[in-house]
Every structure is written in structure tokens, then in C-alpha cells.
Amino acid sequence: MISNIDHIAIAVNDLDSAIQQFSALTGIDPESVHIEQVPSEKVRVAFIALGSSKIELLEPLDRSGPIATFLEKRGEGLHHIALETANLDKELERTQKENLHPLSSPSTGAGKKKIVFFNPKDTSRVLIEFVQKM
């Protein structure tokens, strides 16, 4: 069962500038923002916690990653919505029965969470990610 919106991800060209903008917007101290790199996705991310959800800012590490491609095609903006589940495997079984197919096998994402993305063609053109805390 999906229990929460884990985060809303926004692709940005300049992570440090975006952190300043979103910190000013939300009133969050920029020093409280968690930053990490996810080499497998070729991205540097920043998480701004807002209650039980987060805003995730995504900056490409190089021009060959998926976020770089997204920015080149669409510019900055909403990239995906991540939904939290306690049991990713069970949710994948359920969604397969509903004819909703992940883009790939589950992998490890930021925060060492188990993740999988769904094809936007199946989800009203919005990239949806399921995340399970490990």
C-alpha cells in the first residue's frame, strides 16, 4: 500500500542556487538541507524536508545522465513524484496486475532507498517513483 508522498523532485541546472531559492521560499535553514551524490543516476541531489515529505532538487553530474537529458529537452521543472511504500515487491506485484509496468528493475536510489520508476505513458505523463526505506 502507498502510504505517503515521499518527495516531489525538481530538475535544476544549479543545485546551490536552487537550494537558496527553495530555502527562502519555505523558510528552511539552508544548513539543514541534506545533499548527496547518486553516481548510478549521474546526479547530485538536495532534500528539503517539509513535514513527512520532501522537495528533492536534482542537478546532473555530467551531460550523459537522465537529468541532463531531461533538462536539455524540457528545461528546469517538475521531474517526478515519489510515493512511499513499506513493501516495494508487493506493490510491484499489485501494479503488474493493473497493467502498470516499471521502466526497469528496482535499484538503490538516494538515501539508500529501494526505488523503481513507472512509465509516464501509463501515469498521465507524470514520472512516478515508488520508494521503500531500507
VEXPA-862337 format. One record per atom (N, C-alpha, C): residue in one letter; x, y, z. Coordinates in nm, 3 decimals. Atoms other than C-alpha are relative to their C-alpha. Layout:
<atoms>
<atom rest="A" x="X" y="Y" z="Z"/>
...
</atoms>
This chain:
<atoms>
<atom rest="M" x="0.084" y="-0.118" z="0.000"/>
<atom rest="M" x="0.000" y="0.000" z="0.000"/>
<atom rest="M" x="0.089" y="0.124" z="0.000"/>
<atom rest="I" x="-0.070" y="-0.129" z="0.002"/>
<atom rest="I" x="0.119" y="0.351" z="-0.077"/>
<atom rest="I" x="-0.043" y="0.077" z="0.124"/>
<atom rest="S" x="0.031" y="-0.062" z="-0.129"/>
<atom rest="S" x="0.145" y="0.542" z="0.250"/>
<atom rest="S" x="0.023" y="0.150" z="0.006"/>
<atom rest="N" x="-0.041" y="-0.138" z="-0.016"/>
<atom rest="N" x="0.283" y="0.885" z="0.175"/>
<atom rest="N" x="0.062" y="0.050" z="-0.130"/>
<atom rest="I" x="-0.083" y="-0.060" z="0.103"/>
<atom rest="I" x="0.423" y="1.125" z="-0.081"/>
<atom rest="I" x="0.137" y="0.018" z="0.063"/>
<atom rest="D" x="-0.135" y="-0.008" z="-0.056"/>
<atom rest="D" x="0.792" y="1.074" z="-0.009"/>
<atom rest="D" x="0.065" y="0.132" z="-0.040"/>
<atom rest="H" x="-0.057" y="-0.126" z="0.046"/>
<atom rest="H" x="0.911" y="1.361" z="-0.226"/>
<atom rest="H" x="-0.053" y="0.038" z="-0.137"/>
<atom rest="I" x="0.026" y="-0.053" z="0.133"/>
<atom rest="I" x="0.849" y="1.578" z="-0.528"/>
<atom rest="I" x="0.134" y="0.048" z="-0.051"/>
<atom rest="A" x="-0.133" y="-0.028" z="0.053"/>
<atom rest="A" x="1.157" y="1.606" z="-0.749"/>
<atom rest="A" x="-0.006" y="0.106" z="-0.109"/>
<atom rest="I" x="-0.009" y="-0.110" z="0.094"/>
<atom rest="I" x="1.256" y="1.913" z="-0.946"/>
<atom rest="I" x="0.140" y="-0.001" z="-0.060"/>
<atom rest="A" x="-0.129" y="-0.004" z="0.069"/>
<atom rest="A" x="1.533" y="1.912" z="-1.207"/>
<atom rest="A" x="0.046" y="0.146" z="-0.008"/>
<atom rest="V" x="-0.056" y="-0.135" z="-0.001"/>
<atom rest="V" x="1.763" y="2.216" z="-1.180"/>
<atom rest="V" x="0.138" y="0.000" z="-0.067"/>
<atom rest="N" x="-0.132" y="-0.015" z="0.060"/>
<atom rest="N" x="2.071" y="2.345" z="-1.359"/>
<atom rest="N" x="0.108" y="0.028" z="0.105"/>
<atom rest="D" x="-0.097" y="-0.042" z="-0.101"/>
<atom rest="D" x="2.240" y="2.488" z="-1.047"/>
<atom rest="D" x="-0.056" y="-0.033" z="0.138"/>
<atom rest="L" x="0.053" y="0.049" z="-0.127"/>
<atom rest="L" x="2.181" y="2.299" z="-0.722"/>
<atom rest="L" x="0.015" y="0.103" z="0.112"/>
<atom rest="D" x="-0.023" y="-0.096" z="-0.109"/>
<atom rest="D" x="2.335" y="2.560" z="-0.492"/>
<atom rest="D" x="-0.096" y="0.118" z="-0.008"/>
<atom rest="S" x="0.094" y="-0.110" z="0.018"/>
<atom rest="S" x="2.122" y="2.838" z="-0.637"/>
<atom rest="S" x="-0.143" y="-0.044" z="0.033"/>
<atom rest="A" x="0.134" y="0.052" z="-0.028"/>
<atom rest="A" x="1.809" y="2.622" z="-0.620"/>
<atom rest="A" x="-0.021" y="-0.022" z="0.149"/>
<atom rest="I" x="0.011" y="0.016" z="-0.145"/>
<atom rest="I" x="1.880" y="2.539" z="-0.254"/>
<atom rest="I" x="-0.031" y="0.135" z="0.065"/>
<atom rest="Q" x="0.024" y="-0.134" z="-0.055"/>
<atom rest="Q" x="1.895" y="2.910" z="-0.178"/>
<atom rest="Q" x="-0.143" y="0.046" z="-0.029"/>
<atom rest="Q" x="0.135" y="-0.040" z="0.038"/>
<atom rest="Q" x="1.570" y="2.975" z="-0.369"/>
<atom rest="Q" x="-0.106" y="-0.072" z="0.082"/>
<atom rest="F" x="0.101" y="0.078" z="-0.071"/>
<atom rest="F" x="1.375" y="2.692" z="-0.206"/>
<atom rest="F" x="0.010" y="0.018" z="0.151"/>
<atom rest="S" x="-0.014" y="-0.031" z="-0.143"/>
<atom rest="S" x="1.518" y="2.768" z="0.139"/>
<atom rest="S" x="-0.072" y="0.130" z="0.031"/>
<atom rest="A" x="0.069" y="-0.128" z="-0.019"/>
<atom rest="A" x="1.396" y="3.126" z="0.104"/>
<atom rest="A" x="-0.151" y="-0.018" z="-0.012"/>
<atom rest="L" x="0.142" y="0.023" z="0.022"/>
<atom rest="L" x="1.059" y="3.006" z="-0.026"/>
<atom rest="L" x="-0.066" y="-0.070" z="0.118"/>
<atom rest="T" x="0.060" y="0.083" z="-0.105"/>
<atom rest="T" x="1.000" y="2.752" z="0.252"/>
<atom rest="T" x="0.034" y="0.047" z="0.141"/>
<atom rest="G" x="-0.043" y="-0.044" z="-0.132"/>
<atom rest="G" x="1.179" y="2.928" z="0.538"/>
<atom rest="G" x="0.092" y="-0.100" z="0.069"/>
<atom rest="I" x="-0.089" y="0.102" z="-0.055"/>
<atom rest="I" x="1.407" y="2.627" z="0.589"/>
<atom rest="I" x="0.143" y="0.055" z="0.001"/>
<atom rest="D" x="-0.140" y="-0.038" z="-0.008"/>
<atom rest="D" x="1.764" y="2.691" z="0.703"/>
<atom rest="D" x="0.079" y="-0.079" z="-0.104"/>
<atom rest="P" x="-0.076" y="0.073" z="0.103"/>
<atom rest="P" x="1.991" y="2.606" z="0.406"/>
<atom rest="P" x="0.098" y="-0.101" z="0.059"/>
<atom rest="E" x="-0.093" y="0.094" z="-0.064"/>
<atom rest="E" x="2.227" y="2.432" z="0.652"/>
<atom rest="E" x="-0.068" y="-0.133" z="0.035"/>
<atom rest="S" x="0.072" y="0.123" z="-0.033"/>
<atom rest="S" x="1.953" y="2.174" z="0.724"/>
<atom rest="S" x="-0.029" y="-0.086" z="-0.124"/>
<atom rest="V" x="0.025" y="0.073" z="0.125"/>
<atom rest="V" x="1.935" y="2.063" z="0.359"/>
<atom rest="V" x="0.102" y="-0.113" z="-0.014"/>
<atom rest="H" x="-0.087" y="0.118" z="0.019"/>
<atom rest="H" x="2.074" y="1.713" z="0.302"/>
<atom rest="H" x="0.039" y="-0.008" z="-0.147"/>
<atom rest="I" x="-0.052" y="0.008" z="0.137"/>
<atom rest="I" x="2.296" y="1.691" z="-0.009"/>
<atom rest="I" x="0.080" y="-0.130" z="-0.014"/>
<atom rest="E" x="-0.079" y="0.120" z="0.029"/>
<atom rest="E" x="2.437" y="1.374" z="-0.164"/>
<atom rest="E" x="0.010" y="-0.021" z="-0.150"/>
<atom rest="Q" x="-0.014" y="0.039" z="0.139"/>
<atom rest="Q" x="2.555" y="1.232" z="-0.493"/>
<atom rest="Q" x="-0.052" y="-0.142" z="-0.018"/>
<atom rest="V" x="0.045" y="0.133" z="0.036"/>
<atom rest="V" x="2.394" y="0.933" z="-0.662"/>
<atom rest="V" x="0.068" y="-0.032" z="-0.133"/>
<atom rest="P" x="-0.078" y="0.025" z="0.123"/>
<atom rest="P" x="2.661" y="0.821" z="-0.910"/>
<atom rest="P" x="-0.073" y="-0.088" z="-0.102"/>
<atom rest="S" x="0.070" y="0.089" z="0.094"/>
<atom rest="S" x="2.442" y="0.547" z="-1.059"/>
<atom rest="S" x="-0.100" y="0.076" z="-0.087"/>
<atom rest="E" x="0.094" y="-0.082" z="0.077"/>
<atom rest="E" x="2.196" y="0.816" z="-1.172"/>
<atom rest="E" x="0.067" y="0.125" z="-0.057"/>
<atom rest="K" x="-0.078" y="-0.114" z="0.048"/>
<atom rest="K" x="2.472" y="1.071" z="-1.250"/>
<atom rest="K" x="-0.064" y="0.132" z="0.042"/>
<atom rest="V" x="0.072" y="-0.116" z="-0.050"/>
<atom rest="V" x="2.307" y="1.327" z="-1.026"/>
<atom rest="V" x="0.047" y="0.036" z="0.141"/>
<atom rest="R" x="-0.020" y="-0.051" z="-0.136"/>
<atom rest="R" x="2.367" y="1.541" z="-0.718"/>
<atom rest="R" x="-0.136" y="0.048" z="0.046"/>
<atom rest="V" x="0.135" y="-0.030" z="-0.049"/>
<atom rest="V" x="2.057" y="1.580" z="-0.502"/>
<atom rest="V" x="0.005" y="0.075" z="0.132"/>
<atom rest="A" x="0.019" y="-0.069" z="-0.128"/>
<atom rest="A" x="1.939" y="1.802" z="-0.221"/>
<atom rest="A" x="-0.143" y="-0.027" z="0.044"/>
<atom rest="F" x="0.133" y="0.025" z="-0.056"/>
<atom rest="F" x="1.647" y="1.714" z="0.007"/>
<atom rest="F" x="-0.034" y="0.110" z="0.099"/>
<atom rest="I" x="0.053" y="-0.100" z="-0.092"/>
<atom rest="I" x="1.446" y="1.986" z="0.176"/>
<atom rest="I" x="-0.122" y="-0.063" z="0.067"/>
<atom rest="A" x="0.108" y="0.067" z="-0.074"/>
<atom rest="A" x="1.228" y="1.829" z="0.447"/>
<atom rest="A" x="-0.112" y="0.098" z="0.032"/>
<atom rest="L" x="0.121" y="-0.077" z="-0.031"/>
<atom rest="L" x="0.873" y="1.961" z="0.482"/>
<atom rest="L" x="-0.100" y="-0.096" z="0.062"/>
<atom rest="G" x="0.086" y="0.097" z="-0.067"/>
<atom rest="G" x="0.681" y="1.763" z="0.743"/>
<atom rest="G" x="0.048" y="-0.140" z="-0.032"/>
<atom rest="S" x="-0.039" y="0.138" z="0.033"/>
<atom rest="S" x="0.677" y="1.398" z="0.635"/>
<atom rest="S" x="0.041" y="-0.016" z="-0.146"/>
<atom rest="S" x="-0.039" y="0.004" z="0.140"/>
<atom rest="S" x="0.752" y="1.486" z="0.271"/>
<atom rest="S" x="0.123" y="0.086" z="-0.023"/>
<atom rest="K" x="-0.118" y="-0.078" z="0.034"/>
<atom rest="K" x="1.047" y="1.643" z="0.094"/>
<atom rest="K" x="-0.012" y="0.055" z="-0.142"/>
<atom rest="I" x="-0.027" y="-0.045" z="0.136"/>
<atom rest="I" x="1.136" y="1.850" z="-0.208"/>
<atom rest="I" x="0.140" y="-0.049" z="-0.032"/>
<atom rest="E" x="-0.130" y="0.049" z="0.044"/>
<atom rest="E" x="1.420" y="1.684" z="-0.397"/>
<atom rest="E" x="0.042" y="0.084" z="-0.121"/>
<atom rest="L" x="-0.056" y="-0.076" z="0.111"/>
<atom rest="L" x="1.633" y="1.907" z="-0.618"/>
<atom rest="L" x="0.107" y="-0.085" z="-0.066"/>
<atom rest="L" x="-0.088" y="0.089" z="0.076"/>
<atom rest="L" x="1.825" y="1.723" z="-0.891"/>
<atom rest="L" x="0.088" y="0.080" z="-0.096"/>
<atom rest="E" x="-0.095" y="-0.066" z="0.090"/>
<atom rest="E" x="2.139" y="1.856" z="-1.064"/>
<atom rest="E" x="0.084" y="-0.108" z="-0.067"/>
<atom rest="P" x="-0.081" y="0.102" z="0.067"/>
<atom rest="P" x="2.318" y="1.650" z="-1.330"/>
<atom rest="P" x="0.148" y="0.013" z="0.035"/>
<atom rest="L" x="-0.145" y="0.001" z="-0.022"/>
<atom rest="L" x="2.677" y="1.547" z="-1.261"/>
<atom rest="L" x="0.076" y="0.012" z="-0.132"/>
<atom rest="D" x="-0.061" y="-0.015" z="0.133"/>
<atom rest="D" x="2.753" y="1.528" z="-1.634"/>
<atom rest="D" x="-0.111" y="-0.002" z="-0.105"/>
<atom rest="R" x="0.098" y="-0.013" z="0.109"/>
<atom rest="R" x="2.581" y="1.557" z="-1.971"/>
<atom rest="R" x="-0.061" y="-0.132" z="-0.047"/>
<atom rest="S" x="0.048" y="0.128" z="0.051"/>
<atom rest="S" x="2.519" y="1.184" z="-2.015"/>
<atom rest="S" x="-0.112" y="-0.062" z="0.085"/>
<atom rest="G" x="0.099" y="0.058" z="-0.089"/>
<atom rest="G" x="2.276" y="1.122" z="-1.728"/>
<atom rest="G" x="-0.143" y="0.039" z="-0.036"/>
<atom rest="P" x="0.141" y="-0.025" z="0.031"/>
<atom rest="P" x="1.896" y="1.118" z="-1.734"/>
<atom rest="P" x="-0.047" y="0.141" z="0.037"/>
<atom rest="I" x="0.042" y="-0.136" z="-0.037"/>
<atom rest="I" x="1.860" y="1.454" z="-1.556"/>
<atom rest="I" x="0.055" y="0.101" z="-0.099"/>
<atom rest="A" x="-0.056" y="-0.088" z="0.103"/>
<atom rest="A" x="2.092" y="1.622" z="-1.805"/>
<atom rest="A" x="-0.085" y="-0.005" z="-0.127"/>
<atom rest="T" x="0.085" y="0.017" z="0.118"/>
<atom rest="T" x="1.882" y="1.480" z="-2.088"/>
<atom rest="T" x="-0.134" y="0.069" z="0.020"/>
<atom rest="F" x="0.128" y="-0.064" z="-0.033"/>
<atom rest="F" x="1.562" y="1.595" z="-1.916"/>
<atom rest="F" x="0.012" y="0.152" z="-0.012"/>
<atom rest="L" x="-0.018" y="-0.146" z="0.003"/>
<atom rest="L" x="1.697" y="1.950" z="-1.871"/>
<atom rest="L" x="0.021" y="0.050" z="-0.142"/>
<atom rest="E" x="-0.023" y="-0.039" z="0.138"/>
<atom rest="E" x="1.814" y="1.964" z="-2.231"/>
<atom rest="E" x="-0.129" y="0.004" z="-0.080"/>
<atom rest="K" x="0.125" y="0.010" z="0.075"/>
<atom rest="K" x="1.473" y="1.860" z="-2.364"/>
<atom rest="K" x="-0.109" y="0.093" z="0.054"/>
<atom rest="R" x="0.116" y="-0.067" z="-0.060"/>
<atom rest="R" x="1.238" y="2.030" z="-2.116"/>
<atom rest="R" x="0.033" y="0.121" z="0.084"/>
<atom rest="G" x="-0.037" y="-0.109" z="-0.089"/>
<atom rest="G" x="1.434" y="2.276" z="-1.905"/>
<atom rest="G" x="-0.032" y="-0.035" z="0.144"/>
<atom rest="E" x="0.022" y="0.025" z="-0.142"/>
<atom rest="E" x="1.406" y="2.309" z="-1.530"/>
<atom rest="E" x="-0.149" y="-0.019" z="0.029"/>
<atom rest="G" x="0.139" y="0.018" z="-0.041"/>
<atom rest="G" x="1.091" y="2.192" z="-1.358"/>
<atom rest="G" x="-0.025" y="-0.137" z="0.061"/>
<atom rest="L" x="0.042" y="0.125" z="-0.062"/>
<atom rest="L" x="0.896" y="1.902" z="-1.214"/>
<atom rest="L" x="0.056" y="-0.119" z="-0.078"/>
<atom rest="H" x="-0.055" y="0.120" z="0.063"/>
<atom rest="H" x="1.073" y="1.574" z="-1.282"/>
<atom rest="H" x="-0.083" y="-0.124" z="0.035"/>
<atom rest="H" x="0.080" y="0.116" z="-0.039"/>
<atom rest="H" x="0.882" y="1.313" z="-1.078"/>
<atom rest="H" x="-0.061" y="0.019" z="0.138"/>
<atom rest="I" x="0.063" y="0.007" z="-0.131"/>
<atom rest="I" x="0.662" y="1.238" z="-0.780"/>
<atom rest="I" x="0.032" y="-0.138" z="0.056"/>
<atom rest="A" x="-0.038" y="0.126" z="-0.063"/>
<atom rest="A" x="0.783" y="0.970" z="-0.539"/>
<atom rest="A" x="-0.100" y="-0.036" z="0.109"/>
<atom rest="L" x="0.098" y="0.050" z="-0.095"/>
<atom rest="L" x="0.536" y="0.761" z="-0.342"/>
<atom rest="L" x="0.065" y="-0.108" z="0.086"/>
<atom rest="E" x="-0.063" y="0.093" z="-0.094"/>
<atom rest="E" x="0.641" y="0.568" z="-0.033"/>
<atom rest="E" x="-0.085" y="-0.124" z="0.024"/>
<atom rest="T" x="0.063" y="0.126" z="-0.034"/>
<atom rest="T" x="0.561" y="0.205" z="0.035"/>
<atom rest="T" x="0.089" y="-0.076" z="0.098"/>
<atom rest="A" x="-0.077" y="0.083" z="-0.093"/>
<atom rest="A" x="0.667" y="-0.036" z="0.308"/>
<atom rest="A" x="0.049" y="-0.128" z="-0.067"/>
<atom rest="N" x="-0.036" y="0.125" z="0.066"/>
<atom rest="N" x="0.690" y="-0.326" z="0.060"/>
<atom rest="N" x="-0.004" y="0.019" z="-0.151"/>
<atom rest="L" x="-0.007" y="-0.028" z="0.144"/>
<atom rest="L" x="0.806" y="-0.241" z="-0.291"/>
<atom rest="L" x="-0.034" y="-0.122" z="-0.084"/>
<atom rest="D" x="0.027" y="0.121" z="0.078"/>
<atom rest="D" x="0.795" y="-0.600" z="-0.415"/>
<atom rest="D" x="-0.150" y="-0.030" z="-0.007"/>
<atom rest="K" x="0.145" y="0.024" z="-0.003"/>
<atom rest="K" x="0.432" y="-0.638" z="-0.309"/>
<atom rest="K" x="-0.074" y="0.102" z="-0.088"/>
<atom rest="E" x="0.062" y="-0.102" z="0.084"/>
<atom rest="E" x="0.343" y="-0.308" z="-0.479"/>
<atom rest="E" x="0.024" y="-0.027" z="-0.148"/>
<atom rest="L" x="-0.028" y="0.034" z="0.139"/>
<atom rest="L" x="0.510" y="-0.423" z="-0.799"/>
<atom rest="L" x="-0.091" y="-0.113" z="-0.048"/>
<atom rest="E" x="0.095" y="0.107" z="0.035"/>
<atom rest="E" x="0.302" y="-0.741" z="-0.796"/>
<atom rest="E" x="-0.140" y="0.058" z="-0.025"/>
<atom rest="R" x="0.132" y="-0.060" z="0.012"/>
<atom rest="R" x="-0.013" y="-0.534" z="-0.743"/>
<atom rest="R" x="-0.012" y="0.083" z="-0.128"/>
<atom rest="T" x="0.008" y="-0.087" z="0.117"/>
<atom rest="T" x="0.067" y="-0.281" z="-1.017"/>
<atom rest="T" x="0.010" y="-0.080" z="-0.131"/>
<atom rest="Q" x="-0.006" y="0.085" z="0.120"/>
<atom rest="Q" x="0.157" y="-0.556" z="-1.267"/>
<atom rest="Q" x="-0.140" y="-0.051" z="-0.035"/>
<atom rest="K" x="0.137" y="0.047" z="0.023"/>
<atom rest="K" x="-0.196" y="-0.691" z="-1.223"/>
<atom rest="K" x="-0.089" y="0.110" z="-0.056"/>
<atom rest="E" x="0.075" y="-0.116" z="0.051"/>
<atom rest="E" x="-0.323" y="-0.340" z="-1.303"/>
<atom rest="E" x="0.054" y="0.048" z="-0.135"/>
<atom rest="N" x="-0.062" y="-0.031" z="0.128"/>
<atom rest="N" x="-0.113" y="-0.339" z="-1.623"/>
<atom rest="N" x="0.082" y="0.129" z="0.003"/>
<atom rest="L" x="-0.091" y="-0.113" z="-0.016"/>
<atom rest="L" x="0.121" y="-0.070" z="-1.489"/>
<atom rest="L" x="0.140" y="-0.057" z="0.015"/>
<atom rest="H" x="-0.130" y="0.065" z="0.010"/>
<atom rest="H" x="0.480" y="-0.151" z="-1.572"/>
<atom rest="H" x="0.114" y="0.094" z="0.036"/>
<atom rest="P" x="-0.117" y="-0.082" z="-0.032"/>
<atom rest="P" x="0.803" y="-0.023" z="-1.419"/>
<atom rest="P" x="0.092" y="0.011" z="-0.122"/>
<atom rest="L" x="-0.095" y="-0.021" z="0.109"/>
<atom rest="L" x="1.069" y="0.115" z="-1.650"/>
<atom rest="L" x="0.120" y="-0.093" z="0.008"/>
<atom rest="S" x="-0.113" y="0.089" z="-0.019"/>
<atom rest="S" x="1.332" y="-0.116" z="-1.501"/>
<atom rest="S" x="-0.020" y="-0.077" z="0.130"/>
<atom rest="S" x="0.003" y="0.072" z="-0.128"/>
<atom rest="S" x="1.406" y="-0.346" z="-1.210"/>
<atom rest="S" x="0.028" y="0.099" z="0.114"/>
<atom rest="P" x="-0.033" y="-0.085" z="-0.114"/>
<atom rest="P" x="1.425" y="-0.195" z="-0.861"/>
<atom rest="P" x="0.151" y="0.018" z="0.016"/>
<atom rest="S" x="-0.141" y="-0.032" z="-0.023"/>
<atom rest="S" x="1.754" y="-0.027" z="-0.774"/>
<atom rest="S" x="0.011" y="0.081" z="0.128"/>
<atom rest="T" x="-0.023" y="-0.080" z="-0.119"/>
<atom rest="T" x="1.909" y="0.175" z="-0.494"/>
<atom rest="T" x="0.014" y="0.145" z="-0.041"/>
<atom rest="G" x="-0.004" y="-0.142" z="0.030"/>
<atom rest="G" x="1.848" y="0.549" z="-0.502"/>
<atom rest="G" x="0.058" y="0.080" z="0.115"/>
<atom rest="A" x="-0.048" y="-0.090" z="-0.106"/>
<atom rest="A" x="1.929" y="0.849" z="-0.284"/>
<atom rest="A" x="-0.051" y="-0.048" z="0.134"/>
<atom rest="G" x="0.039" y="0.043" z="-0.133"/>
<atom rest="G" x="1.918" y="0.780" z="0.087"/>
<atom rest="G" x="0.001" y="-0.151" z="0.016"/>
<atom rest="K" x="-0.007" y="0.146" z="0.000"/>
<atom rest="K" x="1.987" y="0.413" z="0.009"/>
<atom rest="K" x="-0.139" y="-0.065" z="0.001"/>
<atom rest="K" x="0.135" y="0.054" z="0.010"/>
<atom rest="K" x="1.616" y="0.362" z="-0.063"/>
<atom rest="K" x="-0.009" y="-0.090" z="-0.123"/>
<atom rest="K" x="0.031" y="0.088" z="0.113"/>
<atom rest="K" x="1.492" y="0.083" z="-0.288"/>
<atom rest="K" x="-0.103" y="0.075" z="-0.085"/>
<atom rest="I" x="0.087" y="-0.081" z="0.085"/>
<atom rest="I" x="1.331" y="0.255" z="-0.588"/>
<atom rest="I" x="-0.033" y="-0.070" z="-0.131"/>
<atom rest="V" x="0.035" y="0.041" z="0.136"/>
<atom rest="V" x="1.155" y="0.190" z="-0.916"/>
<atom rest="V" x="-0.087" y="0.111" z="-0.059"/>
<atom rest="F" x="0.079" y="-0.102" z="0.071"/>
<atom rest="F" x="1.008" y="0.427" z="-1.175"/>
<atom rest="F" x="-0.099" y="-0.067" z="-0.094"/>
<atom rest="F" x="0.103" y="0.050" z="0.091"/>
<atom rest="F" x="0.692" y="0.377" z="-1.380"/>
<atom rest="F" x="-0.005" y="0.084" z="-0.126"/>
<atom rest="N" x="0.005" y="-0.066" z="0.129"/>
<atom rest="N" x="0.645" y="0.461" z="-1.744"/>
<atom rest="N" x="-0.104" y="0.113" z="0.002"/>
<atom rest="P" x="0.095" y="-0.111" z="0.002"/>
<atom rest="P" x="0.486" y="0.807" z="-1.776"/>
<atom rest="P" x="-0.116" y="-0.020" z="-0.097"/>
<atom rest="K" x="0.111" y="0.029" z="0.092"/>
<atom rest="K" x="0.278" y="0.672" z="-2.065"/>
<atom rest="K" x="-0.116" y="-0.067" z="0.072"/>
<atom rest="D" x="0.102" y="0.068" z="-0.078"/>
<atom rest="D" x="0.090" y="0.470" z="-1.802"/>
<atom rest="D" x="-0.056" y="0.086" z="0.113"/>
<atom rest="T" x="0.034" y="-0.079" z="-0.119"/>
<atom rest="T" x="0.060" y="0.751" z="-1.546"/>
<atom rest="T" x="-0.027" y="0.147" z="-0.036"/>
<atom rest="S" x="0.041" y="-0.136" z="0.042"/>
<atom rest="S" x="-0.089" y="1.054" z="-1.726"/>
<atom rest="S" x="0.118" y="0.092" z="-0.026"/>
<atom rest="R" x="-0.120" y="-0.076" z="0.040"/>
<atom rest="R" x="0.257" y="1.166" z="-1.848"/>
<atom rest="R" x="0.079" y="0.057" z="0.118"/>
<atom rest="V" x="-0.079" y="-0.040" z="-0.117"/>
<atom rest="V" x="0.396" y="1.205" z="-1.495"/>
<atom rest="V" x="0.087" y="-0.119" z="0.039"/>
<atom rest="L" x="-0.091" y="0.105" z="-0.044"/>
<atom rest="L" x="0.703" y="1.006" z="-1.398"/>
<atom rest="L" x="-0.026" y="-0.025" z="0.148"/>
<atom rest="I" x="0.029" y="0.038" z="-0.139"/>
<atom rest="I" x="0.613" y="0.819" z="-1.079"/>
<atom rest="I" x="0.108" y="-0.096" z="0.047"/>
<atom rest="E" x="-0.100" y="0.086" z="-0.064"/>
<atom rest="E" x="0.868" y="0.663" z="-0.847"/>
<atom rest="E" x="-0.063" y="-0.060" z="0.125"/>
<atom rest="F" x="0.033" y="0.062" z="-0.127"/>
<atom rest="F" x="0.794" y="0.412" z="-0.572"/>
<atom rest="F" x="0.130" y="-0.011" z="0.077"/>
<atom rest="V" x="-0.119" y="0.010" z="-0.086"/>
<atom rest="V" x="1.038" y="0.422" z="-0.279"/>
<atom rest="V" x="-0.033" y="-0.081" z="0.125"/>
<atom rest="Q" x="0.010" y="0.076" z="-0.124"/>
<atom rest="Q" x="1.092" y="0.184" z="0.010"/>
<atom rest="Q" x="0.126" y="0.030" z="0.082"/>
<atom rest="K" x="-0.113" y="-0.021" z="-0.089"/>
<atom rest="K" x="1.311" y="0.281" z="0.302"/>
<atom rest="K" x="0.060" y="-0.133" z="0.035"/>
<atom rest="M" x="-0.068" y="0.126" z="-0.031"/>
<atom rest="M" x="1.571" y="0.016" z="0.373"/>
<atom rest="M" x="0.036" y="-0.006" z="0.146"/>
</atoms>
